[in-house]
Amino acid sequence: MQGKNLQGYVFLSPFLILISIFYIAPAILTIVMSFSNLDGSFIWEFVGFENYGKIFKDPNTFLILRNTVLYIVVSMCIIVVLDLFIATLTTYFIRSDGWASFFKSIIMIPLITPSVVYSVLWIWYLDASDSGFINNFIRLFKNDFISVNWIAKYPFQVIILAQVVVSLAYGAIIFSSAIRSIPENQFKAAHVDGASEWEIVKTIIIPNIQPHIKFIIMWETLGLMTNYLNILLITNGGPLNRTEVWALSAYHKAFIDQQYGYGAAISVLLILVVFMIMLLWMFASKTRVESEE
Amino acid sequence: MAYQNLTQSERKKQTIAIAVMFAFILPIVFMFVIFFSMAFFKDGSFTLENFSFVWGEMKLRDQTTIKSMLPALKNSVVFTFGVTSSEVVISMLAGYALSRLRFVGRKTIQTSLLVLRMFPTLLLLIAVLYVLMALHIVNTLKGVVFVALAFRLPGSTFIIKNFFDAIPRDIENSTLVDGCTRFSGFRQVIIYLVKPGIVSIAVFSFLSAWSNFILFNTLLFGNKTPVVATYIRALTRNEQMIAPYSVIAAMGIVYMIPVITFFVITQKQLMEGNIGGGKGTV
């Protein structure tokens, strides 16, 4: 038995070493840091719950919290609805595999575009200067149109749109492989009974892929909650904190203001929320999480 | 499902659906095509001048110069190769052990794998910076490789473990009977059976390493080790574009050539819904 243990850990050693130094240790350190006022000078001084108190006293906290909730809820709803729409069209209505995979690969392009390039695309699209695409496009039809700085005017809508476009592919592919596994005779029976297409979507497709819908809702919520990359690159939280979300504010506090302790405290609160969602998910799904994919 | 024999009404519905999907993807396609086609034009005529940053310094109209992309390209290639190859090897060893070997603590590691692969790693960057400082590998490419690997390993180990789980135990036992050790059996037989799994983790690892931005942005400073992502980012701040869009589009094309190539070759793997480890994790 001793030898067996050793064998297992020999195979696992590179994995365990890397994970513990660069993943587990930082996770523990984040919690420790959140109780200190560590800053750019890197002197440890523990201050108890001061950082957490500071979060609640910060006048911006309420705005950031509101932005975060709004951003997650609105984006998630749009993503799930559009995913269902795309998956139903490309799997149920479009029966030709060639067309279906053509559309799915187009939808994957934003996902595989590096975010540094993807963000420039949006900035160019909505630019107020002469090179901005949308402004020029409108001017084709309306000569006297005065350029609008779309990102400054509608920052929140812009980041939601940019995030939705990039998130579509994942859910659409999961849903469409789920729809594909629904037995064909269910649809045939419904047709014989004279059901309309809308009824088929409502009573056959959606109930059948319900576990996948739940999974995508959970997955996208976690992603939107913690992945601030597109917001950072397109609006950087601005103008005037209008697009600042919780995760991005931790980044700003730590890496721009050098308040590492405070940034860590903001992160810890978010990590607690993430853990609660993950626990809820594990309890809610009777089937194991693995089987969802 | 058999799709061959469509009735008249099914065919009509398919045509409508194709038209709707076209209308849906048109704005996205438009956006990408027009943006990247700008790279080939200057003052309205076709040119490759916008690509001159690849091999040397480039002078812009307002007299600013852009440094050559070559050092950044080199660093990106080194980083991507380092991460992808180590990730494949390490996650295979770990995935095999977790799937096949019996040892104390196996269940615990399996459960923590599930948590680790969903954990928001982006929130740990503050502490990661501190760990790199303590180990004296801060602001080096090596340090970022370690971090990228650690963040991605739970996801890819999980994927490859599922592939190992699917191999019948008899095949493995027969390698042992035939005189292989665990390790030589692994090297000579098992590896070939999980090839699709290897391809799938390699693809996701490549895509995420090559397009990574946030790790370089936070863990490398002072412009000492540029990579393509930070090189492009330095010219496209939120407040103001330093280079004209046509040059940025050209840079985007150079940056995306490997991605598109990989995408076309491995499209099938990507479509099969194994994207789990790819999105949301750095």
Interface residues (C-beta under 8 A of the other chain):
Chain A: K4 N5 Q7 G8 Y9 F11 L12 P14 F15 L16 L18 I19 I21 F22 Y23 A25 P26 A27 L29 T30 M33 L38 F42 I86 L89 T90 F93 I94 R95 S96 D97 W99 S101 F103 K104 S105 I106 I107 M108 I109 P110 L111 I112 T113 P114 S115 V116 V117 S119 V120 L121 I123 W124 Y125 S131 F133 V165 S167 A169 Y170 I173 I174 S177 R180 E184 E197 W219 L222 G223 M225 T226 N227 Y228 L229 L232 L233 I234 T235 N236 G238 A247 A250 Y251 A254 F255 Y260 G263 A264 S267 L270 I271 V274 M278 V289 E290 E293
Chain B: M1 A2 Y3 L6 E10 K13 Q14 I16 A17 I18 V20 M21 F24 I25 I28 V29 M31 F32 I34 F35 V89 I90 S91 L93 A94 Y96 A97 L98 L101 R102 F103 V104 R106 I109 L114 V115 L116 M118 F119 P120 T121 L122 L123 L124 L125 I126 A127 V128 Y130 V131 M133 L135 F146 V147 L149 A150 F151 L153 P154 T157 N162 R182 L207 W210 S211 F213 I214 T218 A229 I232 R233 T236 N238 M241 P244 Y245 I248 M251 G252 Y255 M256 V259 I260 F263 Q267 L270 M271 E272 G273 N274 I275 G276 K279 G280
